[in-house]
Amino acid sequence: MKIKNIKINNYGNLENKEINLKNKINIIYGKNESGKSTLLNYIKNIFYGISKNKNGKSISDYEKYKTWGKEEFSGKLKYELDNGDEFEIYRDFNKKNPKIFNKSLEEISKDFNIAKKDGVQFFYEQTNVDETMFTSTVVAMQNEVKLDKQDQSVLVQKLANLAGTGDDNLSYKKVMDKLNKLQIEEVGSDRSQGRPINIVRDRMKKIEFVLKELHQYQNDKQISEDKKKNYMEKITKLEQELELYKQISIIMLCKQNEEEKIKIKSSYKNEKNKKIEELNLQKNKLTEKLNEINSKKINNNSGKNIENNFNNLKNKIKIKKYILILFLILIINILIFILNKNYLKNNLINIFNFLIIPIYLILIFIIEKNKNKKLNNKIKLENEKIQEELNSENEKINYEINLLDKQIELLQEEKNNQEKEIEKEQIELDNKIELNLEKIKLDFKNKLDVNKYIEETENNNINNLINKKQEEVNKSKMDLQAIKIQEENISNKLEDMVNLKEEYDELEEQLQELEKRNNAINLTKEILTKAYINMKNNITPKFTQNLSYNISKISEGKYTKVGINDDKGLIVENEFGEYIPAELLSVGTIDQLYLSLRLSMIDDMSKEKMPIMLDEAFAYYDDERLENILKFLNDNMNEHQVIIFTCTQREKRVLDKLNMEYNLVEL
């Protein structure tokens, strides 16, 4: 893997900075405080993100490198993997995840897994190097090599840790010592005294002895609890029955009240019935009277016909009378005619004689006509008067009958409405009662047979049932109270037992936790030991072999063999064949060993040829050692990109002297 280009918009004291790197040796030169270490941190943080946690430091990296007063806190880095694939990462350090682009400038950020804590895991998936391994092998930070002589043992320990465990901050022996100490202090053992597990076990034995003495009260308490349970169940059922009776009573009372209202309305209806009957009686009387009047009218018409018949009869008698007179006149007329013809022979007498009969008839007609007319007028007037009186009385009675009919109709309508209203209220009452009973049945479902209690209330006085059930509840509660007092007396005796049992249970939990913790520590020790043995047998020999080769090259054969000893840690064979502890070597030699070990591990930690980044790594190297290490880096690490951060011109002068190709970047 090679870093091609670095672009910094704003990061710490670096702003609008662009750096191009080459494949082999690159020297980043700058005076102190010019931003070399900042640039190195930028490279690490653009790959893994910047932390806002202090992690034991006085200030977090985010706070340290963010320039206050400026919104921009970002940059970009371009790199190439060993297979030739190129990628660009743009990261806004205010945000958790970067944007990743491939060679075609297509964003592929979503192609990688995202960890909840660390964000997109693109660099780990590409290189198999996490942040811890990156800082332990790829990067040699300035504060790891600038040590005083008296602190060289710290660096030696880091070397031993790195070779033994793969992490320069992790010592197998110290970890095992800490685990053993932790196990004794926080758990204890069968042979220890006064430790947590021993204290818990001793106390549990004492409690077990006391509990045996108090066990006799346990049966009494169980009997008391059974009695209390039975009485509580009994009281619950009695209270349910009492509540059921009360609810039924409420429904019955409601029914009675509503039925009383219906009865009142029914009485109103009956009153209207009586009133209708009275009005019908009055109507019948008026009808009878009306019939009498009509009968009179008929009789009056009959009298008129009789009178007319009588008049006709009288007229017939008069006609006979007039005919008789006419006959006599006719005889006289004939006699006169005969007499005049024979004796008198006067024409006037004949004329008179012929005219007397018509004149007589005309006079008779006129006289009778006037008499009949007067008589008919008188009869007519009398009939009209009688008819008018009868009609007047008839109209009056009809009017009264009509009034009675309207009253009867109105009362009948009111009665019908009341009947409908009563019927409706009766239906509503029945439905309401049925609904309330169904609700009670639902409320007491799976508790009581409601139908049975309803039948009982129909055959008995509900108030008597309620009073009787209340007495049963009160008596049962008094009995329950007596049992509770008895139980309280037993509980007082068992109080110590309960407290001791609770303490015993807590101690048992503590013992289980201690045993779990002890097992966890033992398992950790076992896993750590297996890992250490595996590291020591399989990985460490390879590291020490590579380290021996590297240190031999760097020291020009002065030190040819390096090993790891459990007692003495890192040991080195000098030119005389003697194995000496690394801590007896000079600081410069220890620096060489430390760098050599990192270089030994770098090829095995990743599938990529990772860059080698050195920040003031040669501070304690003399010119000869510096020349040797630069030769070694150029000749043996030529597949890796080397980035050297320095504040001096020494590396440049040596590379120029050796005529080696390098890329110089000045900050």
Residue, then its C-alpha position, 0 to 999 in steps of 0.5 A: m500500500k502506498i500513500k499518493n497524495i495528502k490534502i489538508n484543508n484545516y487540521g491543527n496548525l496545518e491549513n491549505k496544505e497539499i503533499n505528494l509522496k513517492n513509493k520509496i523513501n520520503i522525508i518530511y522536513g520541518k522545524n520543531e512545532s512546524g506540524k510533523s507530528t500533526l501530519l502523522n496524526y492526520i494520516k492516522n485519523i483520516f484512516y480511523g477517525i478522530s476520537k472525542n474521548k480523552n482516553g487518559k490524556s488531558i485533552s482529546d485529539y478532536e479538541k487538540y487538532k480542531t482550530w477554534g473559530k473555523e468551521e472547516f476541519s477536513g481533508k483528503l488522502k489518496y492511496e493505492l493498494d498493492n493490487g493497483d486499486e486507487f482510493e480517495i478518502y474525504r473526511d470531515f472530522n466533525k462527522k463520524n464517517p468519511k466519503i470513500f471514492n474509487k478510481s472512477l470517482e464513484e462513492i463506495s462508502k456503503d460497500f463497507n461494514i459500519a461499526k456503531k462505535d468506530g464508523v466505516q471499517f473500510f481501511y481494516e477490511q482493505t489491510n486487516v490492520d486496526e488502529t492499535m496495530f497501526t500505531s504499534t507497528v506502522v508508526a513509530m511516534q516521537n514520544e516512544v524513542k526520545l528517552d533518557k538513559q535512566d528510562q531505557s528499561v521502559l523501551v526494553q520492556k516494550l521490546a519484550n512485550l512486542a516480541g512476546t505478545g505482539d503489543d508493546n504495551l502488553s506484558y504477559k508476565k505482568v498481566m499474569d501477576k496482576l491476574n493472580k493478585l486480582q484473584i487473591e484480593e477479590v476472590g481468595s482461595d481454599r488456603s487463604q484467610g480473610r479473603p471474600i470467598n473465605i468470609v462468605r463460606d464461614r458466614m454461610k456455615k454459621i447461618e446454616f447451624v442457626l436455621k436448623e434450630l429455627h426450622q421447627y416454626q416453619n410447619d406452624k407458619q405453613i399451616s397458618e398460611d394455608k388457613k389464611k389463604n382458605y379464609m381469604e378465598k372464602i371472604t373473596k367469594l362472600e364479598q363477590e356474592l354480597e356485591l352480586y346481591k347488591q347489584i341485583s338489588i339496585i336493578m330490582l329497585c330501579k325496576q320497581n321505580e320504573e314500574e311505579k312510573i308506568k303504573i302512574k301513567s297507566s292510571y292516567k290512561n284509565e282516567k282517560n278511559k273513564k272520561i271517554e266513557e262519560l263523553n260517549l254516554q253524553k253523546n248517546k243521550l244527545t243522539e237519543k234526543l236527536n232521534e226524538i226530534n227527527s221523529k217529531k219532524i216525521n210526525n209533523n210531516s204526517g199531520k200535514n198529509i192528513e190535513n191535506n187529505f182532510n182538505n181534499l175530502k172537504n173539497k170533494i164534499k164541496i164539489k158534490k155540493y156544487i154539482l148538486i147546486l149545478f144540477l138544480i140550476l141546470i134543471i131550472n135552466i131547462l125549465i126556464f128554457i122550456l118555459n121561455k120557448n113555449y111561453l115567453k119567447n124572450n132571447l135575452i132570457n135564453i142568453f142569460n139562461f145559458l150564461i148563468i151556469p158558467i158564471y156560477l162555475i167561475l164564481i165557485f172556482i174563484i171563491e174556493k181558490n181563495k179559501n184554499k190559498k189562505l188555508n195553505n198559507k196558514i198551514k205552511l207558516e205553522n209547519e215552517k215554524i215547527q220545522e225551524e224550531l226542530n232544525s234549530e234544536n237538531e243543529k244544537i244537538n249535532y254541534e254538541i255531539n261534534l264537540l263530544d266527538k272531538q273530545i273523545e277523539l282527542l282523549q282517544e289519541e292521548k290514550n293511544n299515545q300513552e299506551k304506546e309510551i307505556e309500551k315503549e317504556q315497558i320494553e325499554l325497562d325490560n331491555k335495560i333490566e336484561l342488559n344490566l343482568e347481562k353485564i352482571k353475568l359478564d362481570f361475574k363470569n367464571k366467578l359465580d352462577v348469576n342465574k342461581y342467585i337471581e332465582e334466589t332473590e325472586n324467592n326471598n327478600i333481597n334485603n334479608l339476603i344482603n344482611k345475611k351475607q354481610e354477617e357472613v363476611n364480617k364473621s369471616k373477616m374476624d376469623l381471618q384477623a385472628i389467624k393473622i394475629q396468630e401468624e404474626n406471632i409465628s412470624n415474630k419467631l421466624e423473623d430472625m430465620v427470614n433475615l438469616k435466610e435472606e442473608y444466606d441467599e445473598l451470600e449464596e449469590q455472592l459465592q456464585e459471583l465470586e466463583k464465576r469471577n474466579n472461573a473467569i479469571n482462571l479461564t482468562k489465565e488459561i486462554l492467555t497462557k495458551a495464546y502466549i505459548n502459541m505466540k512464543n512457539n510459533i510467532t515469536p521465533k519468526f519475529t526473533q529470527n527476523l529481528s536477529y537478521n535486521i539488527s545484524k544488518i543495522s549494526e553491521g554484524k555487531y549484534t547477530k542474535v536476539g531472543i526472548n527469555d521469560d526471566k530476563g526478557l529480551i536478550v542479545e548476543n554480542e560479538f563475543g557470543e555472550y547473551i546480555p539483557a537488552e537493558l544493558l545496551s546503549v539507548g541508541t542500540i535499544d532504539q535500533l532493536y525497537l525499530s528492528l522489531r517493528l520492521s520484523m513484524i510489519d510484513d506479517m501483520s497485513k495482506e498489504k505492504m504497509p508504509i513505514m512511518l518514523d517520527e524523529a526515530f533516529a534522535y539517538y542514532d550517531d551518523e554511522r548508525l543512521e547511515n546503516i539504518l537508511k541503507f537497510l531501509n533502502d535495500n531491505m524494505n524497498e517494497h514498503q513506502v518509507i516516510i521519515f519525519t525529521c527536524t534535522q538535515r541529517e537524513k537528507r545529507v546521508l541519503d545524498k552521500l549514499n546517492m539514494e533516491y528520495n522525495l523531500v517535502e518541506l513543511 
